Amino acid sequence: MGTMSIWKDKLTQSSFPSLQSDLTVDVAIVGGGITGLTAAYILSKAGKKVAVLEALKIGEGATAYSTGNLYNMIGSPGLHTIRSRFNEEKIKEVVESRGAAVDFIEQRVKEFNIDCNFVRVPWALFCEDEQGKSFVEKEKEAARQAGLTVTENFQIPLKINTGFTVENQAQFNPLQYVVSLARSIQSPTCSIYEHTKVEDVTEGDVCTVKTSGGTVTADYVIMATHTPKGIYFVHTSLGPYREYAVAVKLNGEYPAPGVWWNMKSQEHYSMRVYDTSKGKVLMVLGEMHKVGQKEHNNECFKNLEQFLRERFDVATVEFQWSAQQFKASDGIPFIGLSTGNKKTYIATGFSADGLTYGTLASMIITDEILGKENKWSKTYDASRLTPVASAKEFLKENINVAYEFIKDRITKDDADKLSEVKAGEGKIIEIDGKKHGAYRSADGQLHVVSAICTHMGCVNHWNEAEASWDCPCHGSRFSIDGEVLEGPAYKALSKLDV
C-alpha cells in the first residue's frame, strides 16, 4: 500500500493564495506548520503585521506526520539523560515549559472552537520484559524529580513488567488544529500564503525574503521550518532521523485513549487510538533511523505491523506514513536568535516532540520580538554552547556526516547504465562523469536528477518507501523530479532529460 498520514483522512483542506507580489511586514514567518501559525497568532494579536510563507499547504510539512501526542515528558534522549548532562533544575524547566505549551494549545482550541479531537489522556512509559527496564526506572525517578506526579494506572491490554503513568496529558489531530487556526487568524495584519517557496533569506537592517512569487521585506524573520533553511552553524549540532507509523483496525479490544510508550531496548514504540472514516484504529510509531541511511526502509512498516500483530488481533492495515525529526546534540531544542544573527530566529532540534516544542518555540520567540521576558528563553537558547553536555552526540553526528560525504564518492554506483533501473527502483548512476539519481516509474518513464544534495554537496540515497531522494548528511529530501520536500536545502536538484 502507499503512504498517507492518518491526519489527512477527514481533513477539511486549507485554501490560501500564493504570494504574487512584493510585500512589507513586521515579521516574515517561513513555514506554515504548528510553529509558524502559533507565532503568527501571537504576533498579529499583539498588533504586528505578519506574513506566513508555506511552500506546500498549511500544516502538510512536519506537522501532518506526527502521532498527535502532547505531554510534559520527552522522548529521546530521555528526561534522566538531560538531568545527567545538566542538572535537576534543567529538567524542571523542560517539564514546566512543555506543560505550558500543551495548555496553550488547549486554550486556542477553546478560543476558536476548533474541532480537532483534543482530549486530555494519560501518558505512560512501560516495558514488557527486562529489555528496557533500566531506562523506564530512570525515567520514573527523573519524572518525580521534575515535579510530576506518577502512578501505575495502565489501561492497555498488555503484560507489563514495569512502568509509570503521568495523568492529564493530551492528544489531538495536529493537522486539523493548524488548518483551523490558520483560518481563524487570517486578517489584514496576518497574511497566509500557500505554494510560496522561499528561495533565500538575507539579513540586514531590513531582512529580505525572496520567494517564488515575490520579495518580502521584514524587520524580523522566523525560520519555522523544522530545521533552518540554508547553511547554519546549528546544523552541526543536529542529527536528522526518520520514524515510521502504521495504523490498523482490530478485531478485539482496543487500548483506552492515552499515550502508550512501549520501551524496546534503546527505542520506544508509541501507540494511541484514533477514530477515522474507516472506524477506530490503533497506530504505532517507531523504527527510527538516520535519514537516507537505511537501504530497504519498507521493512520498517512491516516491523511495526508485526509488532502490533504479536500483541493484538489485527484485522487490517489502514494507514502508513513516516515522519522526520532533528535531534539536538545535547538533547534540548535550539530556540531563539541563530548564532551570528540579530533578526533571524530559528526553532529546531525537537526530536519527536515537535508539536509541543513547536508551540513552545513560538511562545519564546514572539516574546523576544515583542520585547517581553520569557523565563525559558535561556533554557533553549539557540546560540548556546554546551561542550560537555553535547560532546558525545556532536562528535558522533559529525563523524557520520563526514563518513557519508566521503563514502559515496569512492563506492561503486548502483548501476552502470539506465537500462538496469527497473520499474519502481531508484539507483545512483554516473552520467557524463557526474553522479545522478535515476528512478523508473511503473509506466516505464525515467526520472533522472543530479544525485548531489544542493545543501552541502552530499550524495543523496534512494528512499524506496516514499520514492524520494534523501540526503544522509543533513536530512534534505527531494522528489523524483528534484523538488525540495523538506530539510535545509533551498534549491531543487537539476533534472536531466533522457
Solvent accessible surface area in square Angstrom, and as a share of the most:
residue,aa,sasa,rsa
1,M,137,0.61
2,G,58,0.56
3,T,60,0.35
4,M,87,0.39
5,S,0,0.00
6,I,1,0.01
7,W,0,0.00
8,K,56,0.24
9,D,33,0.17
10,K,117,0.49
11,L,24,0.12
12,T,85,0.49
13,Q,100,0.44
14,S,5,0.03
15,S,101,0.65
16,F,19,0.08
17,P,78,0.49
18,S,35,0.22
19,L,6,0.03
20,Q,143,0.63
21,S,68,0.44
22,D,103,0.54
23,L,36,0.18
24,T,95,0.55
25,V,7,0.04
26,D,43,0.22
27,V,1,0.00
28,A,0,0.00
29,I,0,0.00
30,V,7,0.04
31,G,8,0.08
32,G,1,0.00
33,G,16,0.15
34,I,7,0.04
35,T,13,0.08
36,G,0,0.00
37,L,0,0.00
38,T,1,0.00
39,A,0,0.00
40,A,0,0.00
41,Y,12,0.05
42,I,30,0.15
43,L,0,0.00
44,S,19,0.12
45,K,141,0.60
46,A,56,0.43
47,G,59,0.56
48,K,65,0.28
49,K,79,0.34
50,V,0,0.00
51,A,0,0.00
52,V,0,0.00
53,L,2,0.01
54,E,16,0.07
55,A,49,0.38
56,L,70,0.35
57,K,47,0.20
58,I,1,0.00
59,G,1,0.01
60,E,29,0.13
61,G,32,0.31
62,A,44,0.34
63,T,10,0.06
64,A,0,0.00
65,Y,56,0.21
66,S,24,0.16
67,T,13,0.07
68,G,0,0.00
69,N,11,0.06
70,L,0,0.00
71,Y,12,0.04
72,N,23,0.12
73,M,1,0.00
74,I,4,0.02
75,G,4,0.04
76,S,35,0.23
77,P,32,0.20
78,G,0,0.00
79,L,0,0.00
80,H,25,0.11
81,T,28,0.16
82,I,1,0.00
83,R,54,0.20
84,S,89,0.57
85,R,59,0.21
86,F,51,0.21
87,N,82,0.42
88,E,73,0.33
89,E,100,0.45
90,K,36,0.15
91,I,0,0.00
92,K,80,0.34
93,E,44,0.20
94,V,1,0.01
95,V,7,0.04
96,E,87,0.39
97,S,0,0.00
98,R,0,0.00
99,G,13,0.12
100,A,27,0.21
101,A,0,0.00
102,V,3,0.02
103,D,62,0.32
104,F,24,0.10
105,I,0,0.00
106,E,35,0.16
107,Q,92,0.41
108,R,27,0.10
109,V,19,0.11
110,K,149,0.63
111,E,82,0.37
112,F,59,0.24
113,N,138,0.71
114,I,13,0.07
115,D,116,0.60
116,C,1,0.00
117,N,87,0.45
118,F,37,0.16
119,V,68,0.39
120,R,70,0.25
121,V,7,0.04
122,P,17,0.10
123,W,2,0.01
124,A,0,0.00
125,L,3,0.01
126,F,0,0.00
127,C,0,0.00
128,E,44,0.20
129,D,64,0.33
130,E,116,0.52
131,Q,107,0.48
132,G,2,0.02
133,K,61,0.26
134,S,67,0.43
135,F,51,0.21
136,V,1,0.00
137,E,84,0.38
138,K,96,0.41
139,E,3,0.01
140,K,35,0.15
141,E,86,0.39
142,A,0,0.00
143,A,0,0.00
144,R,135,0.49
145,Q,56,0.25
146,A,9,0.07
147,G,64,0.62
148,L,28,0.14
149,T,106,0.62
150,V,19,0.11
151,T,54,0.31
152,E,117,0.52
153,N,67,0.34
154,F,51,0.21
155,Q,94,0.42
156,I,12,0.06
157,P,58,0.36
158,L,27,0.13
159,K,182,0.77
160,I,44,0.22
161,N,63,0.32
162,T,30,0.17
163,G,3,0.03
164,F,0,0.00
165,T,0,0.00
166,V,4,0.03
167,E,74,0.33
168,N,96,0.49
169,Q,7,0.03
170,A,0,0.00
171,Q,2,0.01
172,F,0,0.00
173,N,11,0.06
174,P,0,0.00
175,L,0,0.00
176,Q,24,0.11
177,Y,0,0.00
178,V,0,0.00
179,V,1,0.01
180,S,19,0.12
181,L,1,0.00
182,A,0,0.00
183,R,96,0.35
184,S,50,0.32
185,I,15,0.07
186,Q,86,0.38
187,S,45,0.29
188,P,125,0.79
189,T,55,0.32
190,C,0,0.00
191,S,23,0.15
192,I,2,0.01
193,Y,29,0.11
194,E,2,0.01
195,H,111,0.49
196,T,1,0.01
197,K,56,0.24
198,V,10,0.06
199,E,67,0.30
200,D,63,0.32
201,V,28,0.16
202,T,77,0.45
203,E,55,0.24
204,G,37,0.36
205,D,132,0.69
206,V,79,0.46
207,C,0,0.00
208,T,50,0.29
209,V,0,0.00
210,K,109,0.46
211,T,8,0.04
212,S,69,0.45
213,G,25,0.24
214,G,16,0.15
215,T,41,0.24
216,V,0,0.00
217,T,41,0.24
218,A,1,0.01
219,D,63,0.33
220,Y,65,0.25
221,V,0,0.00
222,I,1,0.00
223,M,2,0.01
224,A,9,0.07
225,T,32,0.18
226,H,31,0.14
227,T,2,0.01
228,P,1,0.01
229,K,28,0.12
230,G,12,0.12
231,I,121,0.61
232,Y,37,0.14
233,F,117,0.49
234,V,10,0.06
235,H,8,0.04
236,T,43,0.25
237,S,14,0.09
238,L,9,0.05
239,G,0,0.00
240,P,3,0.02
241,Y,24,0.09
242,R,7,0.03
243,E,8,0.04
244,Y,0,0.00
245,A,0,0.00
246,V,1,0.00
247,A,0,0.00
248,V,0,0.00
249,K,65,0.27
250,L,16,0.08
251,N,101,0.52
252,G,39,0.38
253,E,126,0.57
254,Y,47,0.18
255,P,5,0.03
256,A,29,0.22
257,P,74,0.47
258,G,0,0.00
259,V,0,0.00
260,W,0,0.00
261,W,10,0.04
262,N,0,0.00
263,M,5,0.02
264,K,46,0.19
265,S,45,0.29
266,Q,166,0.74
267,E,46,0.20
268,H,33,0.15
269,Y,23,0.09
270,S,5,0.03
271,M,0,0.00
272,R,6,0.02
273,V,10,0.06
274,Y,18,0.07
275,D,79,0.41
276,T,11,0.06
277,S,78,0.51
278,K,93,0.39
279,G,32,0.31
280,K,82,0.35
281,V,0,0.00
282,L,0,0.00
283,M,0,0.00
284,V,0,0.00
285,L,16,0.08
286,G,0,0.00
287,E,30,0.14
288,M,51,0.23
289,H,28,0.13
290,K,24,0.10
291,V,0,0.00
292,G,10,0.10
293,Q,55,0.25
294,K,59,0.25
295,E,134,0.60
296,H,104,0.46
297,N,3,0.01
298,N,57,0.29
299,E,74,0.33
300,C,1,0.01
301,F,9,0.04
302,K,137,0.58
303,N,63,0.32
304,L,0,0.00
305,E,46,0.21
306,Q,93,0.41
307,F,12,0.05
308,L,0,0.00
309,R,102,0.37
310,E,113,0.51
311,R,54,0.20
312,F,20,0.08
313,D,84,0.44
314,V,13,0.08
315,A,42,0.33
316,T,64,0.37
317,V,35,0.20
318,E,28,0.13
319,F,4,0.02
320,Q,19,0.09
321,W,1,0.00
322,S,3,0.02
323,A,16,0.12
324,Q,14,0.06
325,Q,6,0.03
326,F,4,0.02
327,K,41,0.18
328,A,8,0.06
329,S,5,0.03
330,D,1,0.00
331,G,11,0.11
332,I,2,0.01
333,P,1,0.01
334,F,12,0.05
335,I,1,0.00
336,G,3,0.02
337,L,59,0.29
338,S,5,0.03
339,T,72,0.42
340,G,79,0.76
341,N,40,0.21
342,K,165,0.70
343,K,50,0.21
344,T,2,0.01
345,Y,10,0.04
346,I,1,0.00
347,A,2,0.02
348,T,0,0.00
349,G,2,0.02
350,F,6,0.02
351,S,10,0.06
352,A,43,0.34
353,D,7,0.04
354,G,21,0.20
355,L,9,0.05
356,T,1,0.01
357,Y,7,0.03
358,G,0,0.00
359,T,0,0.00
360,L,0,0.00
361,A,0,0.00
362,S,1,0.00
363,M,32,0.14
364,I,0,0.00
365,I,1,0.00
366,T,0,0.00
367,D,29,0.15
368,E,57,0.26
369,I,15,0.08
370,L,42,0.21
371,G,72,0.69
372,K,121,0.51
373,E,166,0.74
374,N,18,0.09
375,K,136,0.58
376,W,23,0.08
377,S,27,0.18
378,K,181,0.77
379,T,7,0.04
380,Y,0,0.00
381,D,53,0.28
382,A,5,0.04
383,S,51,0.33
384,R,37,0.14
385,L,141,0.70
386,T,32,0.18
387,P,94,0.59
388,V,139,0.80
389,A,11,0.09
390,S,12,0.08
391,A,43,0.33
392,K,162,0.69
393,E,39,0.18
394,F,67,0.28
395,L,104,0.52
396,K,104,0.44
397,E,11,0.05
398,N,44,0.23
399,I,115,0.58
400,N,38,0.19
401,V,29,0.17
402,A,51,0.39
403,Y,124,0.47
404,E,9,0.04
405,F,74,0.31
406,I,101,0.51
407,K,46,0.20
408,D,16,0.08
409,R,98,0.36
410,I,138,0.70
411,T,67,0.39
412,K,160,0.68
413,D,27,0.14
414,D,83,0.43
415,A,2,0.02
416,D,100,0.52
417,K,123,0.52
418,L,43,0.21
419,S,85,0.55
420,E,63,0.28
421,V,1,0.01
422,K,139,0.59
423,A,62,0.48
424,G,45,0.44
425,E,56,0.25
426,G,10,0.09
427,K,48,0.20
428,I,17,0.09
429,I,4,0.02
430,E,99,0.44
431,I,35,0.18
432,D,135,0.70
433,G,61,0.58
434,K,143,0.61
435,K,32,0.14
436,H,21,0.09
437,G,0,0.00
438,A,0,0.00
439,Y,27,0.10
440,R,49,0.18
441,S,20,0.13
442,A,101,0.78
443,D,119,0.62
444,G,33,0.32
445,Q,103,0.46
446,L,37,0.18
447,H,27,0.12
448,V,5,0.03
449,V,1,0.00
450,S,22,0.14
451,A,1,0.01
452,I,56,0.28
453,C,3,0.02
454,T,54,0.31
455,H,16,0.07
456,M,94,0.42
457,G,16,0.16
458,C,2,0.01
459,V,3,0.02
460,N,0,0.00
461,H,39,0.17
462,W,38,0.13
463,N,7,0.03
464,E,56,0.25
465,A,16,0.13
466,E,40,0.18
467,A,41,0.31
468,S,0,0.00
469,W,1,0.00
470,D,2,0.01
471,C,2,0.01
472,P,0,0.00
473,C,1,0.01
474,H,21,0.09
475,G,0,0.00
476,S,0,0.00
477,R,17,0.06
478,F,0,0.00
479,S,24,0.16
480,I,40,0.20
481,D,48,0.25
482,G,0,0.00
483,E,91,0.41
484,V,24,0.14
485,L,69,0.34
486,E,42,0.19
487,G,6,0.06
488,P,0,0.00
489,A,1,0.00
490,Y,35,0.13
491,K,147,0.62
492,A,35,0.27
493,L,5,0.03
494,S,75,0.49
495,K,129,0.55
496,L,59,0.30
497,D,137,0.71
498,V,103,0.59
